[in-house]
Amino acid sequence: MTEEPVGSLICHLAVPCIVSMMITAFYNLADTFFVGQMNSNSATGAVGVAFSLMAIIQAIGFFFGHGAGNYISRELGRQNREGSTEMASNGFFLALGAGLVLMLLGQLFLTPLVRLLGSTETILPYAKSYVRIILIGAPWMTASLVLNNLLRFQGSAIYGMVGITSGAVLNIALDPLLIFYFDMGISGAAIATIFSQFVGFCLLLFGCTRGGNLPIRLSRVHLTPEYLREIIRGGLPSLSRQGLASVGSIVLNHSAGIYGDAAIAAMAVVTRAMQIANSALIGFGQGFQPVCGFNYGAGLWLRVREGFWFCVKVSTGFLVAAAAVGIGLAPAVIAIFRDDPQVIEYGALALRLQCLSFPLSGWIVASNMTMQTINRTAPATFLAMARQGIFLIPTLLILTPLLGMLGVQMAQPLSDLLSFLASVPLQLRVLRDLKQGPPAQNTQNS
């Protein structure tokens, strides 16, 4: 972690992270694709409505996973394995308990929950059928995200990739079987998702027993104020990002719902399509995080700075290419998931507009992950909330009344631009501090 060339080290760690993140995206993408074959805009829209709930589940998982993982990567850099083991168990069991609470509350208030998520009256029965089952899997879905992050922050992302990939392949196989062969409709898609997630959870838990990884033990849980404070500091940016992303998704559903189920279905498809490329970007950034944490903990700040610039250059080049493909093939991409003329019309324009601002995300994501890993909690939290919350929600509320459906389609790219402009001065300050470095490293590199 502290000696191998930064670029090759990041790439080595990023490959399984990219695969894991893209496969995770395929969970919802598979549901969107197969439910779209049911020839119902309301059913496709229901999957889009449920995406807001999935964002809440991810927010909980990432909060505990990143909170514990950031601490672990720094402490392993300081050779503190005892404290790292306790933190791993704390993060896992807290996430499991939080997922259980979410499941119980969601089942008790299912109808108002689904309405809050943005369901229209025609979408409501489909959304209730889907969300009711998804909630059952909330405990192991939140805990799986913690396990994946704990493995990644230890430099064992390959174990996380195996667990996530196995579950996703199973989900893709089960979707058509349960939806069409057993005629379970949208409920079959939800069952396929939670069952495959459970299989992935078991494999991730098994991975924590292999390769010298930190063990997960109930006996190692010690909820001290220091550990809780570290989880909050390290996980708050992720919780803010994912939590506010859920709110943003709810506002998007309500805004698009004014223009019918086809509009909600179109934005659901666009969200899933963009999620694939975003997953590759986030996975690449996740490959940088353990390098960042280890080297920051070891006092090698110039290596942290070098890793940041490497991530920005590589990710921006990838995003430019991905954006060009998205702009050129937008109608065909939307038609894969829902071959409805109005859905394609709404979705193609929204996808092209989002692709225009997509290359800016390389800087935004790398900046956010750097600040989060080195404990710059306040700016990291702000930046995490910016793209899909602080800027997206006001742009939706302002542009939709002014421009109609075009305002809904323009909101995300405008939010991306504003987030980039906000991130530049924040990250430049971090880079300036890292350039100075601790005295020991300046001496070493002089």
C-alpha positions in Angstrom: 0.0 0.0 0.0 2.8 2.4 0.8 5.5 1.3 -1.7 4.0 0.1 -5.0 3.5 2.7 -7.7 0.3 4.6 -7.0 -1.2 4.2 -10.5 -0.8 0.5 -10.8 -1.9 0.0 -7.1 -5.1 1.9 -7.7 -5.9 0.0 -10.9 -5.2 -3.3 -9.2 -7.6 -2.5 -6.3 -10.2 -0.7 -8.6 -10.9 -3.6 -11.0 -12.9 -5.7 -8.4 -14.5 -2.6 -7.1 -15.7 -1.6 -10.5 -17.0 -5.0 -11.2 -18.8 -5.1 -7.8 -20.4 -1.6 -8.3 -21.5 -2.4 -11.9 -22.9 -5.7 -10.8 -24.8 -4.0 -8.0 -26.3 -1.6 -10.6 -27.4 -4.6 -12.6 -29.6 -5.7 -9.7 -32.0 -2.8 -10.3 -31.3 -2.7 -14.0 -32.3 -6.3 -14.5 -35.6 -5.6 -12.7 -36.2 -2.6 -14.9 -35.5 -4.6 -18.1 -37.7 -7.6 -17.3 -40.5 -5.6 -15.7 -40.4 -3.4 -18.8 -41.3 -6.5 -20.8 -44.6 -6.7 -19.0 -45.8 -4.0 -21.4 -46.9 -1.7 -18.6 -45.7 1.8 -18.0 -47.2 1.6 -14.5 -45.1 -1.5 -13.6 -41.9 0.1 -15.0 -42.7 3.3 -13.1 -43.1 1.2 -9.9 -39.5 0.0 -10.1 -38.5 3.7 -10.5 -40.5 4.6 -7.4 -38.9 1.8 -5.4 -35.5 3.1 -6.4 -35.9 5.8 -3.8 -36.3 3.1 -1.1 -33.2 1.3 -2.5 -31.4 4.6 -2.1 -32.4 4.7 1.6 -31.2 1.1 2.2 -27.9 2.0 0.5 -27.6 5.1 2.6 -27.8 3.1 5.8 -25.3 0.5 4.4 -22.8 3.0 3.2 -23.0 5.0 6.4 -21.9 2.1 8.5 -19.7 0.6 5.8 -17.8 3.8 5.0 -17.7 5.0 8.6 -16.1 1.7 9.8 -14.1 1.2 6.6 -12.4 4.6 6.6 -11.3 4.1 10.2 -10.1 0.6 9.5 -7.9 1.7 6.5 -6.2 4.4 8.6 -5.7 2.1 11.6 -4.3 -0.7 9.5 -1.9 1.8 8.1 -0.9 2.4 11.8 -0.7 -1.4 12.5 -3.7 -1.2 14.9 -5.4 -4.6 14.1 -7.2 -4.9 17.4 -9.1 -1.6 17.1 -9.8 -2.4 13.4 -11.4 -5.8 14.3 -13.7 -4.2 16.9 -14.7 -1.5 14.4 -15.5 -4.1 11.7 -17.9 -5.9 14.1 -19.5 -2.6 15.3 -20.2 -1.5 11.7 -21.7 -4.9 10.7 -24.1 -5.4 13.6 -25.2 -1.8 13.7 -26.2 -2.0 10.0 -28.0 -5.3 10.5 -30.0 -3.7 13.3 -30.8 -0.6 11.4 -32.0 -2.6 8.4 -34.3 -4.6 10.7 -35.8 -1.3 12.1 -36.4 -0.1 8.5 -38.1 -3.3 7.5 -40.5 -3.2 10.5 -41.4 0.5 10.0 -41.8 0.1 6.3 -44.2 -2.8 6.6 -46.3 -0.9 9.2 -46.6 2.2 7.0 -46.4 0.6 3.6 -49.1 2.6 1.7 -48.1 6.1 3.0 -44.5 5.1 2.3 -45.1 4.2 -1.3 -47.1 7.4 -1.8 -44.3 9.4 -0.3 -41.8 7.8 -2.7 -43.7 9.3 -5.6 -46.3 6.7 -6.6 -49.3 7.8 -8.7 -52.7 6.1 -8.2 -52.1 3.8 -11.2 -48.6 2.9 -10.1 -49.6 2.3 -6.5 -50.7 -1.4 -6.6 -47.5 -2.4 -8.5 -45.3 -0.3 -6.2 -46.8 -1.8 -3.0 -46.3 -5.3 -4.3 -42.7 -4.6 -5.1 -41.7 -2.6 -2.0 -43.4 -4.9 0.5 -41.1 -7.7 -0.6 -38.0 -5.5 -0.9 -38.4 -4.4 2.7 -38.0 -8.0 3.9 -34.5 -8.0 2.6 -33.5 -4.7 4.1 -31.4 -6.2 7.0 -29.1 -8.3 4.9 -29.0 -5.7 2.1 -27.6 -3.0 4.5 -25.2 -5.5 6.1 -24.0 -6.7 2.7 -22.9 -3.1 1.8 -21.0 -3.0 5.1 -19.2 -6.3 4.4 -18.3 -5.3 0.9 -16.8 -2.0 2.1 -14.9 -3.6 4.9 -13.3 -6.1 2.5 -12.5 -3.3 0.1 -10.9 -1.0 2.7 -8.7 -4.0 3.8 -7.4 -4.3 0.2 -9.5 -7.6 -0.3 -12.0 -6.2 -2.8 -11.8 -9.5 -4.8 -13.8 -11.3 -2.1 -16.4 -8.5 -2.3 -16.5 -8.9 -6.0 -17.2 -12.6 -5.8 -20.1 -12.1 -3.4 -21.7 -9.3 -5.3 -21.3 -10.9 -8.7 -22.7 -14.2 -7.6 -25.8 -12.6 -6.3 -26.3 -10.5 -9.4 -26.0 -13.4 -11.8 -28.6 -15.3 -9.7 -30.9 -12.3 -9.8 -30.7 -12.0 -13.6 -31.5 -15.7 -13.9 -34.4 -15.6 -11.5 -36.1 -12.5 -12.8 -37.6 -14.0 -16.0 -38.2 -17.3 -14.3 -40.3 -15.8 -11.5 -41.9 -12.9 -13.5 -43.0 -14.9 -16.6 -42.7 -18.7 -16.1 -44.3 -18.7 -12.6 -46.5 -15.7 -13.6 -45.6 -13.7 -10.4 -45.3 -10.4 -12.2 -43.6 -7.5 -10.4 -43.6 -9.5 -7.1 -41.4 -12.1 -8.8 -38.8 -9.4 -9.6 -38.7 -8.3 -5.9 -38.4 -11.9 -4.7 -35.5 -12.5 -7.1 -33.8 -9.4 -5.8 -33.9 -10.1 -2.1 -33.1 -13.8 -2.5 -30.1 -13.1 -4.7 -29.0 -10.4 -2.2 -29.2 -12.9 0.6 -26.9 -15.4 -1.3 -24.5 -12.5 -1.9 -24.6 -11.6 1.8 -23.7 -15.2 2.8 -20.7 -15.2 0.4 -19.5 -11.8 1.7 -19.7 -13.0 5.3 -17.7 -16.1 4.3 -15.1 -13.8 2.6 -14.5 -12.1 5.9 -13.1 -15.5 7.2 -10.6 -15.9 4.4 -7.3 -14.4 3.5 -6.4 -12.8 6.9 -9.4 -10.4 6.7 -10.8 -9.0 9.9 -13.3 -11.4 11.5 -16.9 -10.4 12.3 -17.8 -11.5 15.8 -20.6 -10.4 18.1 -18.2 -10.7 21.0 -16.0 -8.0 19.4 -18.7 -5.4 19.4 -17.7 -2.5 21.7 -19.9 0.6 21.1 -17.7 3.1 22.7 -18.2 6.9 22.2 -14.9 7.0 20.2 -16.0 4.3 17.8 -19.4 5.8 17.3 -17.9 9.2 16.7 -15.5 7.7 14.1 -18.4 5.9 12.3 -20.4 9.2 12.2 -17.4 11.2 10.9 -16.5 8.7 8.3 -20.0 7.7 7.2 -21.8 11.0 7.4 -20.9 12.1 3.9 -22.1 8.7 2.5 -25.3 8.9 4.5 -25.9 12.5 3.4 -25.2 11.6 -0.3 -27.4 8.6 -0.4 -30.1 9.9 1.9 -30.5 13.1 0.0 -30.3 11.2 -3.3 -33.4 9.4 -2.1 -35.1 12.7 -1.4 -34.0 13.9 -4.8 -35.4 10.7 -6.4 -38.7 11.3 -4.6 -38.9 14.9 -5.9 -38.0 13.7 -9.4 -40.8 11.1 -9.3 -43.3 13.7 -8.1 -42.2 16.2 -10.8 -42.3 13.7 -13.6 -45.6 12.3 -12.3 -47.3 15.4 -13.4 -46.8 14.3 -17.0 -48.0 10.7 -16.5 -46.7 7.2 -15.9 -44.6 7.4 -19.2 -42.6 10.3 -17.8 -41.9 8.4 -14.5 -41.0 5.3 -16.5 -38.7 7.3 -18.8 -36.8 8.9 -15.9 -36.5 5.5 -14.2 -34.9 4.0 -17.2 -32.5 7.0 -17.6 -31.5 6.7 -13.9 -30.7 3.1 -14.3 -28.8 3.6 -17.6 -26.7 6.4 -16.0 -26.2 4.2 -12.9 -24.1 1.8 -15.0 -21.5 4.4 -16.0 -21.6 6.0 -12.5 -21.0 2.6 -10.9 -17.8 2.2 -12.9 -16.7 5.7 -11.9 -17.5 5.1 -8.2 -15.8 1.7 -8.3 -12.6 3.3 -9.7 -12.7 5.8 -6.9 -13.2 3.1 -4.3 -10.0 1.5 -5.6 -8.3 4.8 -4.6 -9.8 5.0 -1.1 -7.8 2.3 0.6 -4.6 3.7 -1.0 -5.6 7.1 0.2 -6.4 5.9 3.8 -3.3 3.7 4.2 -0.9 6.4 2.9 -2.6 9.2 4.8 -2.4 7.2 8.0 1.3 6.4 7.3 2.1 10.1 6.7 2.8 9.8 3.0 0.6 12.7 1.9 2.3 13.2 -1.5 1.2 9.7 -2.5 -2.3 10.7 -1.7 -2.1 13.7 -3.9 -0.5 11.7 -6.7 -3.3 9.2 -6.5 -6.0 11.9 -6.7 -4.6 13.3 -9.9 -4.3 9.9 -11.4 -7.9 9.2 -10.7 -9.1 12.5 -12.2 -7.2 12.0 -15.4 -8.2 8.4 -16.0 -11.9 8.8 -15.0 -12.4 12.0 -17.0 -11.1 10.2 -20.2 -13.5 7.3 -19.6 -16.4 9.6 -18.9 -15.9 11.6 -22.2 -16.0 8.3 -24.1 -19.1 7.1 -22.2 -20.9 10.4 -22.8 -20.2 10.3 -26.5 -21.7 6.8 -26.7 -24.7 7.8 -24.6 -25.5 10.9 -26.8 -25.3 8.9 -30.0 -27.3 5.8 -28.9 -29.8 7.5 -26.5 -33.0 6.3 -28.2 -31.7 2.8 -28.6 -30.7 2.6 -25.0 -34.1 3.7 -23.7 -35.9 1.3 -26.2 -34.0 -1.7 -24.7 -35.9 -1.3 -21.4 -39.2 0.2 -22.6 -40.3 0.2 -26.2 -42.9 2.8 -25.9 -42.8 5.9 -28.2 -43.5 8.4 -25.4 -41.1 6.8 -23.0 -38.4 6.9 -25.6 -39.1 10.5 -26.5 -38.8 11.7 -22.9 -35.9 9.4 -22.0 -33.7 10.0 -25.0 -33.5 13.8 -24.4 -33.0 13.4 -20.7 -30.1 10.9 -21.3 -28.4 13.2 -23.8 -28.6 16.2 -21.5 -27.1 14.2 -18.6 -24.3 12.9 -20.8 -23.3 16.5 -21.6 -22.3 17.1 -17.9 -21.2 13.6 -17.2 -17.4 14.2 -17.7 -17.4 16.6 -14.8 -18.2 13.8 -12.4 -14.6 12.5 -12.4 -13.3 15.5 -10.4 -16.4 15.5 -8.2 -16.2 11.9 -7.1 -12.4 11.8 -6.7 -12.6 15.0 -4.6 -15.4 13.7 -2.4 -13.7 10.4 -1.8 -10.4 12.0 -0.9 -12.0 14.4 1.6 -14.1 11.6 3.2 -11.2 9.2 3.6 -8.8 11.8 5.2 -11.6 12.9 7.6 -12.4 16.3 6.1 -16.0 15.6 7.2 -17.7 19.0 6.7 -16.6 19.6 3.0 -17.0 15.9 2.2 -20.5 15.9 3.5 -21.4 19.1 1.6 -20.0 17.7 -1.6 -21.7 14.3 -1.1 -25.0 16.1 -0.8 -24.6 18.5 -3.6 -25.1 16.6 -6.9 -28.3 14.7 -6.0 -29.7 16.8 -3.3 -28.5 20.4 -2.5 -28.6 21.4 -6.2 -30.9 18.8 -7.7 -33.9 19.4 -5.5 -34.1 23.2 -6.0 -33.5 22.9 -9.8 -36.4 20.4 -10.1 -38.7 22.7 -8.0 -37.7 25.8 -10.0 -37.3 24.4 -13.6 -40.4 22.1 -13.6 -43.0 24.9 -13.3 -41.0 27.1 -15.7 -40.1 24.6 -18.4 -42.5 21.7 -17.8 -41.0 18.2 -18.7 -37.9 19.9 -20.1 -37.2 21.3 -16.7 -37.4 17.7 -15.3 -34.9 16.6 -17.9 -32.5 19.5 -17.4 -32.4 19.3 -13.6 -29.7 16.7 -13.2 -27.1 18.1 -15.7 -27.5 21.6 -14.2 -27.0 20.1 -10.8 -23.8 18.4 -12.0 -22.4 21.6 -13.3 -23.2 23.5 -10.0 -21.6 20.6 -8.0 -18.4 20.8 -10.1 -18.1 24.5 -9.6 -18.6 24.1 -5.8 -16.0 21.2 -5.6 -13.1 23.0 -7.3 -12.2 25.5 -4.5 -12.8 22.9 -1.8 -10.5 20.3 -3.3 -7.8 22.8 -4.3 -7.5 23.7 -0.7 -7.1 20.0 0.2 -4.4 19.5 -2.5 -2.5 22.6 -1.2 -2.4 21.1 2.3 -1.3 17.7 0.9 1.4 19.2 -1.1 3.0 20.6 2.1 2.9 17.1 3.6 4.2 16.1 7.1 7.8 16.9 7.9 9.0 13.3 7.6 7.7 13.0 4.1 9.0 16.3 2.9 12.5 15.3 4.1 12.2 11.9 2.3 11.1 13.5 -1.0 13.5 16.5 -0.9 
